[in-house]
């Protein structure tokens, strides 16, 4: 794993703008104390209730006192710090290959942004080849991007769904689309995405893996930054490098190491959370 850490470190340094330092994690109560409780309703949206299964691993929602949830709060604090240094409002969460946990990270990150900072957050199911977010939330047959695309003169805001009582909206993929690049590369969607960005504080896109399809590259042209998810023991370093080199606008804001070794978990949980076992993303 030392070679993986070294490679990731080099990749992050290559794509990180100069003079940007990430802050140290803070406790959730300090983070929440700086949050604004206000929330402006998005016109035309209706609410739906999340129905995740017990094995969903949505720790930010179902297990807020876990180490995994704390790590997502720390990630949000770091992103907020970068946001204050430079333009960062929208980001895509991707990985080099499948099965690295990008969808789970996207969901927990968006929930944390909405739940603890009370930021108006939009979560987009951006993997139109293999959409998985709606199923993770226990939401079936939601209309979304593909339906908006096939309709005429429809406001994309009509397909947003507010989740629970959080300032979090969800734009589902809808049915799988054979040619997502037709949507993502269109001027129509670029204009719609720009309008959405004006209504939200944060936009999180669960995009496809970097390899082997082109969709992630199209998303990189729309969002401000890319958050890379790397699963220990799954992601080949060559695939990571090849994927990042294929992006026209890599703008790498950070790397999330998924399923890291449990050595630090035990010490942290034993001192702070009573030794309870937790899945860490």
C-alpha positions as CSV (number, residue, x, y, z in Angstrom):
1,X,0.0,0.0,0.0
2,X,3.0,2.3,0.4
3,X,3.3,2.6,-3.4
4,X,-0.4,3.5,-3.6
5,X,-0.1,6.3,-1.0
6,X,3.0,7.6,-2.8
7,X,1.3,7.6,-6.2
8,X,-1.8,9.3,-4.8
9,X,0.2,11.9,-3.0
10,X,2.1,12.8,-6.2
11,X,-1.2,13.0,-8.2
12,X,-2.8,15.2,-5.7
13,X,0.2,17.6,-5.6
14,X,0.3,17.8,-9.4
15,X,-3.3,19.0,-9.6
16,X,-3.6,21.0,-6.4
17,X,-3.4,24.8,-6.9
18,X,-0.5,26.5,-5.0
19,X,-0.8,28.0,-1.5
20,X,-4.0,26.1,-0.6
21,X,-3.7,24.4,2.8
22,X,-6.4,22.1,4.2
23,X,-7.5,22.7,7.7
24,X,-7.5,20.1,10.4
25,X,-10.7,18.3,11.3
26,X,-12.9,19.9,14.0
27,X,-15.6,18.4,16.2
28,X,-19.1,18.4,14.8
29,X,-20.4,20.7,17.4
30,X,-17.9,23.5,16.3
31,X,-18.9,22.9,12.7
32,X,-22.6,23.1,13.4
33,X,-22.2,26.3,15.5
34,X,-21.0,28.1,12.3
35,X,-23.9,26.8,10.2
36,X,-26.9,28.9,9.2
37,X,-30.2,27.2,10.0
38,X,-32.0,29.1,7.2
39,X,-33.1,27.2,4.1
40,X,-34.8,28.7,1.0
41,X,-37.3,26.4,-0.6
42,X,-36.7,25.5,-4.2
43,X,-39.8,26.3,-6.2
44,X,-41.6,23.4,-7.7
45,X,-39.9,20.7,-5.6
46,X,-41.8,18.0,-3.6
47,X,-40.5,16.0,-0.7
48,X,-39.8,12.3,-0.5
49,X,-38.8,10.2,2.4
50,X,-35.6,8.2,2.3
51,X,-36.1,4.4,2.9
52,X,-32.6,3.0,3.1
53,X,-32.1,-0.6,4.1
54,X,-30.1,-1.5,7.2
55,X,-27.1,-2.4,5.1
56,X,-27.0,0.9,3.2
57,X,-24.0,2.3,5.1
58,X,-25.5,5.8,5.0
59,X,-23.7,6.6,8.3
60,X,-24.3,10.3,7.9
61,X,-28.0,9.7,8.2
62,X,-28.4,6.5,10.2
63,X,-25.4,6.5,12.5
64,X,-24.3,10.1,13.1
65,X,-22.1,9.2,16.2
66,X,-20.0,6.7,14.3
67,X,-16.4,7.2,13.2
68,X,-17.5,7.0,9.6
69,X,-19.9,9.9,10.1
70,X,-17.2,11.9,11.9
71,X,-14.9,11.4,9.0
72,X,-17.5,12.8,6.6
73,X,-17.9,15.9,8.8
74,X,-14.1,16.3,8.7
75,X,-14.2,16.1,4.9
76,X,-16.9,18.7,4.7
77,X,-14.9,21.1,7.0
78,X,-11.9,20.7,4.7
79,X,-14.0,21.3,1.6
80,X,-15.5,24.4,3.2
81,X,-12.0,25.6,3.9
82,X,-11.0,25.2,0.2
83,X,-14.2,26.9,-0.8
84,X,-13.2,30.0,1.1
85,X,-9.8,30.0,-0.7
86,X,-11.0,29.6,-4.3
87,X,-13.9,28.7,-6.5
88,X,-15.5,25.5,-5.2
89,X,-19.2,25.1,-5.4
90,X,-19.8,22.0,-7.4
91,X,-17.8,18.7,-7.5
92,X,-18.0,15.3,-9.0
93,X,-17.2,12.2,-7.0
94,X,-15.5,9.6,-9.1
95,X,-13.1,6.6,-9.0
96,X,-10.7,4.9,-11.4
97,X,-12.8,1.7,-11.8
98,X,-16.1,0.3,-10.5
99,X,-16.7,-1.0,-6.9
100,X,-14.6,1.6,-5.1
101,X,-17.5,3.2,-3.2
102,X,-17.9,6.5,-5.0
103,X,-21.7,6.4,-4.8
104,X,-21.6,5.8,-1.1
105,X,-19.2,8.6,-0.6
106,X,-21.4,10.9,-2.8
107,X,-24.5,10.2,-0.7
108,X,-22.8,10.6,2.7
109,X,-21.1,13.7,1.6
110,X,-24.3,15.4,0.4
111,X,-26.2,14.4,3.5
112,X,-23.4,15.8,5.7
113,X,-23.3,19.1,3.8
114,X,-27.1,19.5,4.2
115,X,-27.6,18.1,7.7
116,X,-24.7,19.7,9.5
117,X,-23.9,22.9,7.6
118,X,-27.6,23.4,6.6
119,X,-26.2,24.3,3.1
120,X,-28.6,24.1,0.2
121,X,-27.2,21.0,-1.4
122,X,-28.1,19.3,-4.7
123,X,-27.1,15.6,-5.2
124,X,-27.1,14.5,-8.8
125,X,-27.2,10.9,-9.9
126,X,-24.7,11.5,-12.7
127,X,-23.9,7.9,-13.7
128,X,-26.5,7.5,-16.4
129,X,-25.1,4.1,-17.5
130,X,-25.4,2.4,-14.1
131,X,-27.5,4.7,-11.8
132,X,-27.3,3.5,-8.2
133,X,-28.2,6.4,-5.9
134,X,-31.9,6.1,-6.0
135,X,-31.7,2.4,-5.1
136,X,-29.3,3.2,-2.2
137,X,-31.9,5.6,-0.9
138,X,-34.7,3.1,-1.3
139,X,-36.4,5.3,-3.9
140,X,-37.8,3.5,-6.9
141,X,-39.0,4.7,-10.3
142,X,-38.1,8.3,-9.8
143,X,-38.2,10.4,-13.0
144,X,-35.0,12.3,-13.6
145,X,-32.4,13.5,-16.1
146,X,-33.4,11.1,-18.9
147,X,-37.0,12.1,-18.6
148,X,-36.1,15.8,-18.7
149,X,-34.0,15.2,-21.8
150,X,-36.8,13.3,-23.6
151,X,-39.4,16.0,-22.9
152,X,-39.8,19.4,-24.5
153,X,-39.5,22.7,-22.8
154,X,-39.5,21.2,-19.3
155,X,-38.0,22.9,-16.4
156,X,-35.3,20.7,-14.9
157,X,-36.4,21.9,-11.4
158,X,-39.6,19.9,-11.8
159,X,-37.5,16.7,-11.4
160,X,-35.9,17.7,-8.1
161,X,-37.0,15.9,-5.0
162,X,-36.3,17.2,-1.5
163,X,-35.1,14.5,0.8
164,X,-36.6,14.2,4.3
165,X,-36.6,17.5,6.2
166,X,-33.0,18.4,5.1
167,X,-32.0,21.2,2.7
168,X,-31.0,18.5,0.3
169,X,-32.5,18.0,-3.2
170,X,-31.9,15.0,-5.4
171,X,-31.9,14.8,-9.1
172,X,-32.2,11.2,-10.2
173,X,-30.9,9.8,-13.4
174,X,-34.3,8.3,-14.3
175,X,-34.1,5.3,-16.6
176,X,-30.7,4.3,-17.8
177,X,-29.7,6.1,-21.0
178,X,-27.8,4.5,-24.0
179,X,-25.9,7.6,-24.9
180,X,-25.5,9.8,-21.8
181,X,-22.9,11.9,-23.7
182,X,-25.7,13.3,-25.8
183,X,-27.2,14.9,-22.7
184,X,-24.0,15.9,-20.9
185,X,-22.4,17.4,-24.0
186,X,-25.4,19.5,-25.0
187,X,-25.8,23.2,-24.6
188,X,-29.2,22.6,-23.2
189,X,-27.9,20.7,-20.2
190,X,-25.0,23.1,-19.7
191,X,-27.5,25.9,-19.4
192,X,-29.7,23.9,-17.0
193,X,-26.7,23.0,-14.8
194,X,-25.7,26.7,-14.7
195,X,-29.2,27.6,-13.5
196,X,-29.2,24.9,-10.8
197,X,-25.8,26.2,-9.6
198,X,-27.4,29.6,-8.9
199,X,-30.0,28.0,-6.6
200,X,-27.7,25.8,-4.4
201,X,-24.7,26.3,-2.2
202,X,-23.2,22.9,-3.1
203,X,-23.7,20.5,-6.0
204,X,-22.4,16.9,-5.6
205,X,-22.4,14.7,-8.7
206,X,-22.1,10.9,-8.4
207,X,-20.3,10.5,-11.8
208,X,-19.2,7.3,-13.5
209,X,-15.7,5.9,-13.0
210,X,-13.0,7.5,-15.1
211,X,-12.4,4.3,-17.0
212,X,-13.4,3.3,-19.6
213,X,-16.2,5.7,-20.6
214,X,-16.1,9.4,-21.4
215,X,-19.0,10.7,-19.2
216,X,-16.7,11.6,-16.3
217,X,-14.7,13.9,-18.6
218,X,-17.9,15.7,-19.7
219,X,-18.9,16.2,-16.0
220,X,-15.4,17.6,-15.3
221,X,-16.2,20.4,-17.8
222,X,-19.3,21.4,-15.8
223,X,-18.2,21.1,-12.2
224,X,-15.5,23.1,-10.3
225,X,-13.6,20.2,-8.9
226,X,-13.2,16.4,-8.8
227,X,-13.1,14.3,-5.6
228,X,-11.4,11.0,-6.2
229,X,-12.4,7.8,-4.3
230,X,-9.8,5.1,-4.0
231,X,-10.6,1.7,-2.5
232,X,-7.7,0.0,-0.8
233,X,-6.7,-3.1,-2.7
234,X,-9.0,-2.4,-5.6
235,X,-7.7,0.6,-7.5
236,X,-4.6,-0.1,-9.7
237,X,-2.1,2.8,-9.7
238,X,-1.8,2.7,-13.5
239,X,-5.6,3.0,-13.8
240,X,-5.6,6.0,-11.5
241,X,-2.9,7.8,-13.6
242,X,-4.5,6.9,-16.9
243,X,-7.9,8.1,-15.7
244,X,-6.6,11.4,-14.5
245,X,-4.6,12.0,-17.6
246,X,-7.7,11.4,-19.7
247,X,-9.6,14.3,-18.0
248,X,-9.6,17.6,-19.9
249,X,-10.1,19.4,-16.6
250,X,-8.9,17.2,-13.7
251,X,-9.1,19.9,-11.0
252,X,-8.5,17.3,-8.3
253,X,-9.6,18.7,-4.9
254,X,-8.7,15.6,-2.9
255,X,-8.6,11.9,-2.4
256,X,-10.8,9.7,-0.2
257,X,-9.2,6.4,0.8
258,X,-12.1,3.9,1.2
259,X,-11.8,0.9,3.5
260,X,-8.5,1.9,5.0
261,X,-6.7,-0.3,7.5
262,X,-8.6,-0.5,10.8
263,X,-5.6,0.2,13.0
264,X,-6.5,3.9,13.6
265,X,-10.2,3.0,13.9
266,X,-9.8,1.0,17.0
267,X,-7.8,3.6,18.9
268,X,-10.1,6.4,17.9
269,X,-13.3,4.6,18.6
270,X,-12.0,3.2,21.9
271,X,-11.3,6.7,23.2
272,X,-14.2,8.6,21.7
273,X,-17.0,6.3,20.6
274,X,-16.6,3.4,23.1
275,X,-15.1,0.9,20.7
276,X,-18.1,0.4,18.5
277,X,-17.2,-1.1,15.1
278,X,-18.0,1.2,12.1
279,X,-17.7,1.1,8.4
280,X,-15.3,3.8,7.3
281,X,-15.5,5.5,3.9
